[in-house]
């Protein structure tokens, strides 16, 4: 008698929700900076600290997260990640109830704890979705669906926060409570559903050598080291371009945080479009070519944003809030610099895959350890925007984009020169 095939529809939906939550919680940090600037009189540098705390958690938890995965498995790791995410958002919620003197520090602690959750979820959701789909094309399809939902949530979050903030000068943490209610509600739902369902565990490949030896082995490859730096820079550019743009446009009286959130959401929407385009041409165009073109075009766009006068206004299609409170697409007038920065989203959309493919070429048995190092280097998404906003405090928002230009220039260097493979772990194994 043939065994009845298990139906994993419910846990699949939960994993896709978690894919979205990664973007939802991560992209909450940058627009929250507008609130921090308003409520606490914070500088741009301090306003970006919540985003930095979220990403620095990757540096702390990247390697331990992989070890935890090997010790207790995917389901238990996912449950821990969800619980930590609930606690992290809960601490941020609590920051709206404490005294003005301690609220800022409590919020930063919440952002840091939430970052732990995002690190663990990033190590879990891809292999879990692949396994729940039965691997192969079906598993890959589910990962693509999860990635698309991730991009949709990245698009919605800054726009939603912008609506809640309203006037930047009056913004308070309590204004963002509806977002936190949603986040905690989804975390609680997914936790109890996953706790109650039986799901298969993705197989874990156990290396014969200690992890520290494998990591030190990976660091002997020049193209991998430069690629790891590339991941650090890339995530910093991906987050810094729209994050700082929200701060800048929120300070423009005729624009404000609501429109700024919508404009930033369009950046993330273009990232979704770029990923779909990249997926369709990925089999025909090399990673080196895609990364080279994307980096060069990104540099041109950032240069244009720096040198065009901010007094030049253009209309761009963005999500809008109608007079009746409904959301729709329409044309919104913004400085032309903002248009160029939004278009950078098309360039950053395909960079992660390109950098990863070039950096792990020929690593052989060191691939898993290399992936763990990459997870640590995601902290660039917190540190590079922090540097940019320190410069914004000193020299202004537009000049601060020289940091982003420098990051894109490094990625172009890596694509053209730094990614050259000078040795392989196994000449017979090509990744």
C-alpha positions as CSV (number, residue, x, y, z in Angstrom):
1,X,0.0,0.0,0.0
2,X,1.4,3.4,-1.1
3,X,2.0,5.8,1.8
4,X,-0.2,8.9,1.7
5,X,1.7,11.9,0.5
6,X,2.0,14.6,3.1
7,X,0.4,18.0,2.3
8,X,2.7,20.9,3.3
9,X,0.5,23.8,2.1
10,X,0.2,25.4,5.5
11,X,3.9,25.3,6.5
12,X,4.7,26.5,2.9
13,X,2.5,29.5,3.4
14,X,4.1,30.2,6.8
15,X,7.6,30.1,5.3
16,X,6.5,32.5,2.6
17,X,5.2,34.8,5.3
18,X,8.5,34.6,7.1
19,X,10.2,35.5,3.8
20,X,8.1,38.7,3.8
21,X,8.8,39.3,7.5
22,X,12.5,39.5,6.8
23,X,11.9,42.5,4.5
24,X,9.2,43.9,6.7
25,X,11.2,44.1,9.9
26,X,14.5,45.0,8.1
27,X,13.0,47.8,6.1
28,X,11.2,49.2,9.1
29,X,14.5,50.4,10.6
30,X,15.5,53.1,8.0
31,X,12.1,55.0,8.0
32,X,12.0,54.7,11.8
33,X,15.0,57.0,11.7
34,X,12.6,59.8,10.7
35,X,10.7,59.2,13.9
36,X,14.0,59.2,15.9
37,X,15.0,62.5,14.4
38,X,11.7,64.0,15.3
39,X,11.1,62.6,18.8
40,X,14.7,62.8,20.1
41,X,16.2,65.5,17.9
42,X,18.6,62.9,16.6
43,X,21.1,63.7,13.9
44,X,21.1,61.7,10.6
45,X,23.9,59.5,12.0
46,X,21.9,58.7,15.2
47,X,18.7,58.3,13.1
48,X,20.4,55.5,11.2
49,X,21.6,53.7,14.4
50,X,18.4,51.5,14.5
51,X,19.3,50.3,11.0
52,X,22.9,49.7,12.0
53,X,21.8,47.7,15.1
54,X,19.7,45.5,13.0
55,X,22.5,44.7,10.6
56,X,25.3,44.5,13.1
57,X,23.4,41.5,14.5
58,X,24.5,39.6,11.4
59,X,28.1,40.0,12.3
60,X,27.4,38.7,15.8
61,X,25.0,35.9,14.9
62,X,26.1,34.8,11.4
63,X,28.4,32.0,12.3
64,X,26.7,30.9,15.6
65,X,23.4,30.7,13.6
66,X,24.9,28.1,11.3
67,X,26.2,26.1,14.2
68,X,22.8,26.3,15.9
69,X,21.3,24.9,12.7
70,X,23.6,21.9,12.7
71,X,22.9,21.1,16.4
72,X,19.1,21.4,16.6
73,X,17.8,21.3,13.0
74,X,15.8,23.7,10.9
75,X,12.4,23.6,12.6
76,X,13.7,24.3,16.1
77,X,16.0,27.1,14.7
78,X,13.0,28.6,12.8
79,X,10.9,28.5,16.1
80,X,13.7,30.2,18.0
81,X,14.1,32.8,15.2
82,X,10.4,33.6,15.3
83,X,10.3,33.9,19.1
84,X,13.4,36.2,19.0
85,X,11.7,38.3,16.3
86,X,8.6,38.7,18.4
87,X,10.7,39.8,21.4
88,X,12.7,42.2,19.2
89,X,9.6,43.9,17.8
90,X,8.1,43.8,21.3
91,X,11.0,45.7,22.8
92,X,10.6,48.3,20.1
93,X,6.9,48.5,21.0
94,X,7.9,48.9,24.7
95,X,10.1,51.8,23.8
96,X,7.0,53.8,23.1
97,X,5.8,53.4,26.7
98,X,9.0,54.2,28.6
99,X,10.4,57.6,29.6
100,X,11.8,59.9,27.0
101,X,15.3,59.5,28.5
102,X,15.4,55.8,28.0
103,X,13.2,55.3,24.9
104,X,16.0,55.7,22.4
105,X,18.2,53.1,24.0
106,X,15.3,50.7,24.4
107,X,14.4,51.0,20.7
108,X,18.0,50.4,19.7
109,X,18.0,47.2,21.8
110,X,14.9,46.1,20.1
111,X,16.4,46.7,16.7
112,X,19.5,44.7,17.7
113,X,17.4,41.7,19.0
114,X,15.2,41.8,15.8
115,X,18.5,41.6,13.8
116,X,19.3,38.3,15.5
117,X,16.0,37.0,14.3
118,X,16.5,38.1,10.8
119,X,20.0,36.4,10.7
120,X,18.5,33.1,11.8
121,X,15.5,33.4,9.4
122,X,17.8,34.0,6.5
123,X,19.6,30.8,7.2
124,X,16.4,28.8,7.5
125,X,13.7,29.9,5.0
126,X,15.5,29.1,1.7
127,X,16.3,25.4,2.4
128,X,13.0,24.9,4.2
129,X,11.0,26.1,1.3
130,X,13.1,24.0,-1.1
131,X,12.5,20.9,1.1
132,X,8.8,21.6,1.5
133,X,8.5,21.8,-2.3
134,X,10.2,18.5,-2.7
135,X,13.4,20.0,-4.1
136,X,14.1,20.4,-7.8
137,X,12.1,22.8,-9.9
138,X,9.2,22.9,-7.5
139,X,11.5,23.8,-4.6
140,X,13.2,26.5,-6.6
141,X,9.8,27.8,-7.7
142,X,8.7,28.2,-4.1
143,X,11.9,30.0,-3.3
144,X,11.2,32.4,-6.1
145,X,7.7,33.0,-4.8
146,X,9.1,33.7,-1.3
147,X,11.7,36.1,-2.8
148,X,9.0,37.9,-4.7
149,X,6.9,38.3,-1.6
150,X,10.0,39.5,0.2
151,X,10.3,42.3,-2.4
152,X,6.6,43.2,-2.2
153,X,6.9,43.6,1.6
154,X,10.1,45.7,1.1
155,X,8.1,47.9,-1.2
156,X,5.1,48.3,1.1
157,X,6.9,48.9,4.4
158,X,8.5,52.4,3.9
159,X,5.2,53.6,2.3
160,X,3.1,52.2,5.2
161,X,5.5,53.8,7.8
162,X,5.4,57.1,5.8
163,X,1.6,57.2,6.0
164,X,1.6,56.5,9.7
165,X,4.2,59.2,10.4
166,X,2.3,62.0,8.6
167,X,4.2,65.2,9.5
168,X,7.9,64.5,10.2
169,X,8.1,67.3,12.8
170,X,5.5,65.6,15.0
171,X,6.5,61.9,14.5
172,X,6.5,59.7,17.6
173,X,7.3,56.0,18.1
174,X,3.7,55.5,19.1
175,X,2.7,56.5,15.5
176,X,4.3,53.2,14.3
177,X,2.5,50.9,16.7
178,X,0.2,49.5,14.0
179,X,3.2,48.2,12.1
180,X,4.5,46.6,15.3
181,X,1.1,45.0,16.0
182,X,1.1,43.4,12.5
183,X,4.7,42.1,12.9
184,X,4.1,40.6,16.3
185,X,0.8,39.1,15.2
186,X,2.4,37.4,12.2
187,X,5.3,36.1,14.3
188,X,2.8,34.7,16.9
189,X,0.7,33.0,14.2
190,X,3.6,31.4,12.4
191,X,5.2,30.2,15.6
192,X,2.1,28.3,16.8
193,X,1.3,26.9,13.3
194,X,4.9,25.6,12.8
195,X,4.9,24.3,16.4
196,X,1.9,22.2,15.7
197,X,2.7,20.8,12.2
198,X,5.1,18.1,11.3
199,X,7.6,19.1,8.6
200,X,10.6,17.4,7.0
201,X,14.1,18.5,7.9
202,X,16.4,19.5,5.1
203,X,19.5,17.3,5.1
204,X,22.6,18.9,6.7
205,X,25.9,18.2,5.1
206,X,28.5,17.6,7.9
207,X,32.0,18.5,6.9
208,X,34.8,16.2,8.2
209,X,37.0,19.2,9.1
210,X,36.3,21.7,11.9
211,X,34.5,24.8,10.8
212,X,37.4,27.1,11.9
213,X,39.7,25.2,9.5
214,X,37.2,25.4,6.7
215,X,36.8,29.1,7.3
216,X,40.5,29.8,7.4
217,X,40.8,27.7,4.2
218,X,38.3,29.8,2.4
219,X,40.2,32.9,3.4
220,X,43.2,31.7,1.4
221,X,41.4,32.5,-1.8
222,X,42.0,36.1,-3.0
223,X,38.9,36.3,-5.2
224,X,36.7,35.1,-2.2
225,X,38.2,37.6,0.2
226,X,37.5,40.4,-2.3
227,X,34.0,39.0,-2.9
228,X,33.3,39.0,0.9
229,X,34.2,42.7,0.9
230,X,31.9,43.0,-2.1
231,X,29.0,41.6,-0.1
232,X,29.7,44.0,2.7
233,X,29.7,46.9,0.2
234,X,26.8,45.7,-1.8
235,X,24.4,45.4,1.1
236,X,25.5,48.8,2.3
237,X,24.7,50.4,-1.1
238,X,21.4,48.5,-1.4
239,X,20.2,49.8,2.0
240,X,22.0,53.2,2.0
241,X,20.6,54.6,-1.3
242,X,16.9,54.4,-0.3
243,X,17.4,54.8,3.5
244,X,19.2,58.1,3.2
245,X,16.8,59.2,0.5
246,X,13.9,58.8,3.0
247,X,15.8,61.1,5.4
248,X,16.5,63.7,2.7
249,X,13.0,63.8,1.2
250,X,11.3,63.8,4.6
251,X,13.2,67.1,5.3
252,X,11.9,68.7,2.1
253,X,8.8,70.7,3.2
254,X,6.8,70.1,0.1
255,X,7.4,66.4,0.1
256,X,7.5,65.1,3.7
257,X,7.8,61.5,5.1
258,X,4.6,60.1,3.5
259,X,5.7,60.8,-0.1
260,X,9.3,59.9,0.9
261,X,8.1,56.5,2.0
262,X,6.3,56.0,-1.3
263,X,9.4,57.0,-3.3
264,X,11.6,54.6,-1.4
265,X,9.0,51.9,-1.9
266,X,9.4,52.4,-5.7
267,X,13.1,51.7,-5.3
268,X,12.3,48.3,-3.8
269,X,9.6,47.7,-6.4
270,X,12.3,48.2,-9.1
271,X,14.5,45.7,-7.3
272,X,11.7,43.2,-7.7
273,X,11.5,44.0,-11.4
274,X,15.2,43.8,-11.7
275,X,15.3,40.4,-10.1
276,X,12.7,39.1,-12.4
277,X,14.7,40.4,-15.4
278,X,17.9,38.9,-14.0
279,X,16.3,35.5,-13.5
280,X,15.1,35.5,-17.1
281,X,18.5,36.4,-18.6
282,X,20.7,34.7,-16.0
283,X,21.2,31.6,-18.1
284,X,22.5,33.6,-21.1
285,X,24.5,36.3,-19.4
286,X,27.5,35.7,-17.1
287,X,27.6,36.9,-13.5
288,X,30.7,38.9,-14.4
289,X,28.9,40.8,-17.2
290,X,25.8,41.4,-15.2
291,X,27.7,42.7,-12.2
292,X,29.9,44.9,-14.4
293,X,27.0,46.5,-16.2
294,X,24.9,46.9,-13.1
295,X,27.8,48.5,-11.2
296,X,28.7,50.9,-14.0
297,X,25.1,52.0,-14.6
298,X,24.6,52.5,-10.9
299,X,27.7,54.7,-10.8
300,X,26.4,56.8,-13.6
301,X,23.0,57.2,-11.9
302,X,24.6,58.2,-8.5
303,X,26.8,60.7,-10.3
304,X,23.8,62.2,-12.0
305,X,22.0,62.4,-8.6
306,X,25.1,64.2,-7.1
307,X,25.6,66.8,-9.9
308,X,22.0,67.6,-11.1
309,X,20.5,70.6,-9.2
310,X,17.9,69.6,-6.6
311,X,15.7,72.5,-7.9
312,X,15.0,70.5,-11.1
313,X,11.7,68.7,-10.5
314,X,10.3,65.7,-12.4
315,X,7.3,63.5,-12.1
316,X,7.8,59.8,-11.4
317,X,5.2,57.0,-11.0
318,X,4.9,56.0,-7.3
319,X,2.3,54.5,-5.0
320,X,0.0,57.3,-3.7
321,X,-2.6,57.8,-1.0
322,X,-5.8,59.2,-2.4
323,X,-8.1,61.7,-0.7
324,X,-10.3,58.8,0.4
325,X,-7.3,57.0,2.0
326,X,-7.0,54.4,-0.7
327,X,-3.7,53.4,-2.3
328,X,-3.1,53.8,-6.0
329,X,-0.3,54.5,-8.5
330,X,0.1,58.0,-9.9
331,X,2.7,60.7,-10.8
332,X,4.4,62.5,-8.0
333,X,6.8,65.5,-8.4
334,X,10.2,65.0,-6.8
335,X,13.7,66.4,-7.3
336,X,15.3,64.8,-10.4
337,X,18.1,63.5,-8.0
338,X,15.5,61.2,-6.3
339,X,14.5,59.8,-9.7
340,X,18.1,58.8,-10.4
341,X,18.4,57.2,-7.0
342,X,15.2,55.2,-7.4
343,X,16.5,53.8,-10.6
344,X,19.6,52.5,-8.8
345,X,17.2,49.8,-7.5
346,X,17.3,48.1,-10.9
347,X,21.1,47.9,-10.6
348,X,21.3,46.6,-7.0
349,X,18.6,43.9,-7.7
350,X,20.9,41.4,-9.4
351,X,24.2,42.1,-7.5
352,X,23.9,39.6,-4.6
353,X,23.7,36.6,-6.9
354,X,26.5,37.9,-9.2
355,X,28.9,38.6,-6.3
356,X,28.1,35.2,-4.7
357,X,28.7,33.2,-7.9
358,X,32.0,34.9,-8.6
359,X,33.3,34.7,-5.1
360,X,32.6,31.0,-4.5
361,X,34.0,29.8,-7.9
362,X,36.4,27.0,-7.3
363,X,36.0,26.9,-3.5
364,X,34.9,23.2,-3.4
365,X,34.6,21.9,0.2
366,X,34.9,25.5,1.6
367,X,31.6,26.6,0.1
368,X,29.5,26.1,3.2
369,X,32.0,28.0,5.4
370,X,32.2,30.8,2.8
371,X,28.4,31.1,2.9
372,X,28.7,31.7,6.7
373,X,31.3,34.4,6.2
374,X,29.0,36.0,3.7
375,X,26.2,36.1,6.3
376,X,28.5,38.0,8.7
377,X,29.5,40.5,6.0
378,X,25.8,41.5,5.6
379,X,26.5,43.8,8.5
380,X,27.7,46.3,5.8
381,X,24.0,47.1,5.4
382,X,24.3,48.9,8.8
383,X,27.8,50.3,8.8
384,X,28.0,51.8,5.3
385,X,24.7,53.8,5.6
386,X,25.9,54.9,9.1
387,X,29.1,56.4,7.5
388,X,27.0,58.0,4.8
389,X,24.7,59.7,7.3
390,X,27.6,60.9,9.3
391,X,28.8,62.6,6.1
392,X,25.2,63.9,5.6
393,X,25.4,65.6,9.0
394,X,28.7,67.3,8.0
395,X,28.3,68.0,4.3
396,X,24.7,67.4,3.4
397,X,22.5,64.6,2.0
398,X,23.6,64.9,-1.7
399,X,27.4,64.9,-1.1
400,X,26.9,61.9,1.2
401,X,26.1,59.8,-1.9
402,X,29.8,59.8,-2.7
403,X,30.0,56.9,-0.3
404,X,27.5,55.0,-2.4
405,X,29.5,55.9,-5.6
406,X,32.6,54.6,-4.0
407,X,30.9,51.3,-3.1
408,X,29.6,50.9,-6.7
409,X,33.1,51.6,-8.0
410,X,34.5,48.8,-5.8
411,X,31.9,46.4,-7.1
412,X,32.9,47.3,-10.7
413,X,36.5,46.7,-9.8
414,X,35.6,43.3,-8.3
415,X,33.6,42.3,-11.4
416,X,36.4,43.3,-13.8
417,X,39.5,42.4,-11.9
418,X,39.1,41.2,-8.3
419,X,36.9,38.2,-9.2
420,X,39.6,36.5,-11.3
421,X,40.2,33.0,-9.9
422,X,43.9,32.4,-9.3
423,X,43.6,29.0,-7.7
424,X,40.9,26.4,-6.9
425,X,40.3,24.0,-4.1
426,X,39.7,21.3,-6.6
427,X,40.3,21.9,-10.3
428,X,37.7,19.2,-11.1
429,X,35.0,21.0,-9.2
430,X,33.5,24.1,-10.7
431,X,30.7,25.9,-8.9
